[in-house]
Amino acid sequence: MTDRLDMEQARARSHSSLSVVIPAFNEESNIARVYERLVAVLSDLDLEWELIFSVDPSTDRTEELIADLRVRDSRVKMLRFSRRFGQPMATLAGMEAASGDATVVIDCDLQDPPELISELVSRWREGYDVVYAQRRTRAGETLPKRIVSAIGYRVIARIAEVEIPPNTGDFRLMSRRVVDNVVALKESHGFLRGLVGLVGFRQTSVLYDRDPRAAGASKYNKFWGSLAIGFNGIVGFSRYPLQLISLLGIALAGIAFLLAIVYLALKLAGVGFPIGNPTIVIVVSFFSGIQMLSLGVTGEYVGRIYDESRQRPKYIIESRLGWDD
């Protein structure tokens, strides 16, 4: 009985604080909104908490507004980078600086509702190490982006070497041990949903309806941004494209060999057949396209190896607000 009580007390102590990491870049129109909604939610939880704004150098008043919040509320903190490193690196930097027993990552645009954090925390207290928010609907997104996302998730699900749940973003809760293991990884691409899948531990999902952006404009290209993220996930967590190139090469070589035999048989049989410029152009163009595609995919993997081999820092922090004062 005493041992069970001690275990329950230890578990309660390990679920006593929460960090919320908010990557931001030129989000002056959303800073106050996201703060107010987060405070309303977190104040109802029996937890100590902190808000960590992880900020790429902005050209608007984003940093000034966060500094003003810090004056009013000591639980607000800010990391500012020496240049723009992008959202994935900003997220990892915030996770590394977080001190909570669990960490929630949420975007500043309020498409992911802060009110869902209560449910994420509830599932965490049930014993899950990762609770990811899974989109049921995606309001405010264009049809091309939804199509690209749907195809991308299906492709990743089939070929990725780790489980990456469909219709998820970075909005999730991670326990302390998950955060520690993710930030300890040396990979430089920062594809969080893949890194969390790679780390493992007990995971579950919470469904929600994604809202349109509260204010401001997205910093991602509505079409190419999703493609870039999806391709990053494929290259970072699967060797399948390289294997596919090899299989395609074997298949095309076999077709060319069979075609040569057919031409030889027709020639020996005395059958006349036209040999002209269109045939040559089509064949050359086709094989040239395959070669360029193969070189491009191979180049992505070689480039990834090159990036990893340089071991450059993932980010450089210019200043920290809230840790030294």
N, C-alpha and C positions, 0 to 999 in steps of 0.2 A: 504493500500500500504506500509506504514511504517512497520507494523507488519510483512508483508511478507518478506520485505527486511531484517528485523532483524532476522527472522527465517533462511533465506538463509545464512546470515553472520555467525550465530551460527553453522549452519551445516558445513560451510566451515572450521570453526575453529576446529570442532570435527573431521575433516578429514585432518589434517595437518602434522601428523607424523606417521612413520611406523617403527616397530621393526621386525627384521628377526632373528629367533631363529634357530641355526644350531647345533644339537647334533653331537658330534664327539668322536671317539675313534680309535686311531692308523690310522689316515687319513693323514699322512704327504704328500702323493702323490696327495692329492686333495685340500689341504688348499688354495694354490695359485690359482688354477683353479676356485674354487667356489667363492673366493673373487673377482677375475677379472670379472667373468660373472655377479655376483650380482651388483658390482659397475656400470658396463655398463648399466644394466637395471635400477637400482635405480636412477642413475644420470639423467635419462630422465623423471623422475616423479617429479611433483611439490610437493614434500614432504620432510620434514626433516626425516632422517632415521638413524638407528643404526644396527650394526650386533653383535649379541650375540652368541659367540661360547660356548656351554655348554659341557664341556669336562670331560669324565671319565679319571682318571690317565692313561696316555699312555706310552708305552715302546719305542716309536719312537720319532721323533722330532715335533710331532703335536703341543704341547704347546709352544715350542720355536718359531715355525713359526708364530703362532698366536700372540705371544708377539712382534715379529718383525713387523707384520702388525700394531699392536697398536702404535708402534713408528712412523710409516709413516702416520697413519690415526687414529685420535682420536675417530672416530665413531665405531671403532672395540673394542669390549669388550669380556672378557672371564670369565666364571665361572669354577673353578676346584674343583672337589669333593674329599673327603677324601679317598674314595675307589671307585671301580666300582659299581655304582648303576643301570646301564643299561639305554638304550635309552628312555624308557617311563618316568623315573624319571628325566633324564637330560632335556627332553622336558618340563616337568612341571616346573622345576627350572628356565629354561630360560624364560618361559611365566610369571612366578611370578616376575622375575627381569625386564621384559620389561616395558618400559614407553610410548610406542607409542599409538596413538589412535586406531591402529590396529596392530595385530601381525601375521606374516607369519611364519609357521614352514616348514622347508625344510631340507632334508638329505644332508649330505656332499658329497655323492658319485656321485652327478650330474645325477642320473637316472631321477630325477624330474627336468625339465628344468627351470632355474631361469627366463628365458624370459617370462614364463607364468604369472609371478607376475604382469605384467602390466595389464593383463586382469582381474586378481583377484581384483586388486585395482579398476579397472573400474566398476566392478559389486558391489563392496563395496560402491562406491560413488553413485550408483543407489539406495542404501538403504538396501542392504542385510547385515546381521550381520555375516554370515558364508558363505564363498565361498570356497567349497572344489574342489580339482582337481580330476577328475574322469578318470581313465585309459581307453583309447580306445583300445590300444594294449600294450603288455608287452614284449618288446624286451629284449633279454639277459637272460630270465628266463627259467629254465628247464621245460620239460613237466610235471614231477611229481608235481613240485611246482604250475604250472598253474592249474593242475587238483585239487589239494588240496585246492587252493584258490577259485576256482569256486564252489566246493562243499561246502566249509566253508561259503561263502557269502550267498549261497542259504539257508543253514540251519539257519544261524543267522537271515536272513530276515524273515523266517517263525516263529521263536520262540522267538526272542528278544522282550523285552517289550518297547524298544525305537527304532526309525528308524535309522539304520546304513546303509548308502548307499553302494551298491556293488562296487567293483573295486576301492576303495579309500584307501589311506593310511593316514599318518599324514600331508601330504602336503596340506595346506589349509590356508586361511586368516580368522582371527577372530577379531571381533570388540572389543573395550575396555570392554564393559559390558559382552561379552561372556567370555573373558579371566578372568575377575574378578570373575565370577561365577564358572568357571571351577576350578581355583586354590583354591577357597574356599571350594570345596568339600573335604570330609574327607576320601574318598576311596583311598586305597593304591595300587591298581593294575595298575593305570596309562594307561588304555586302552583309548587313547585320542578320537578316533572316536566314541566310545560309550559315553564317558563323554560329548562330544559336543552335541551328539544327546539327551542326558538326559537334558542338559541345555535348549535346544530349540532355540527360536528366529527364525527370517526369514533366510532361507538358500537356496542356489542354487549351481549349479555345473558348472564346465568348463571342457570340454573334452580335452584330450591330449594323445599323444603317448609317452609311457615311454621308455627312452633310456637305453641301457646297461650301466653298471657301468663304469665311466670314467677311473678309475685306482684303483689298490689295490684289496683286497679280501673282500667279505662280512663277517661280524662278526656273521651272523646267519647261522644255519644249513639249507641247501637248502630245506630239507623236514620237519624235526621236528620243525624248527623255525616257519613255517607257521601253523603247527598243534597247537603248544603252544599258538600262538597269537589267533587263532580261538577259541580254548577251553577257553581261558581267556575271550573272548568276550561272549561266551555262558554262562559260569558260572557267570560272573559279571552282566549280564543283562537279565537273564531268570531263572525261576524256573522249566522250562519244563522238564529237565532231571530227577528231583526228581518226578514230576508227572508221567513221563513215566515209571519210576521204579515201582511206585505204581500200574499203570495199567498193567504192565507186570507181576507183582506178582499176581494180581487178575486173569489174563488170565491163567497163569501157574497153579495156584491152581485149577481153573475150569477144565483144561485139566486133571490134576491128579485125580480129583474127578470122571470125566467121565470115565477115564481109569480104575479106581477101580470098577466102576459099570459094565463096560464091562467084566472085569476079573471075577467078581462075577457071572454075567449072564452066561458066558461060563462054569464056574465051576458047577453051578446048572444044566445046560443043559447037563452036562456030556461030553462036547467037550474037547478033549485033545489039549493042546497047550504047546509048548516048553518053559521051563523056564530055562535060562542058564546064564552063566557068561557074554557074550557079551551084553545082554539086560541091565543087572545091571550096567556094566561099562559105557555104553552109557548114561543111565539115570542119573547116579551119576555125570558123567563128565559134562553133560549139565547143571544140576542144580547148580553144583559147579561153573561153569563159570558165570552163571547168578548172583550167590551170590557175587562172586568176583567183577564183574562189578558194581553191586549195591553198594557194600562197597566202591569201588573206587570213584564213582560219589558222594556218600554221603560224603566221606572223603574230596573231593575237596571243597564242601560247608562248612564243618566243619573247614577245614584249612583256608578258607577265613574269617570265623567268628573269628577264633583265631588270624589271622593277624590283623584284624581290631580292635579287643579288646585290643591288646597290645599298640596301638596308638604310635608306634615307628615313628620317623621322616622319611619322604619319602626319604630324602637325607640329606647329611651333606656337606656343602660347606667349603672347606679348604681355598680357596683364591678367591678374586674378582679382576680382572684387568679391570680398566676403570671406576670404581665408586668412588675410593678414591683419584685419582690423577687428 
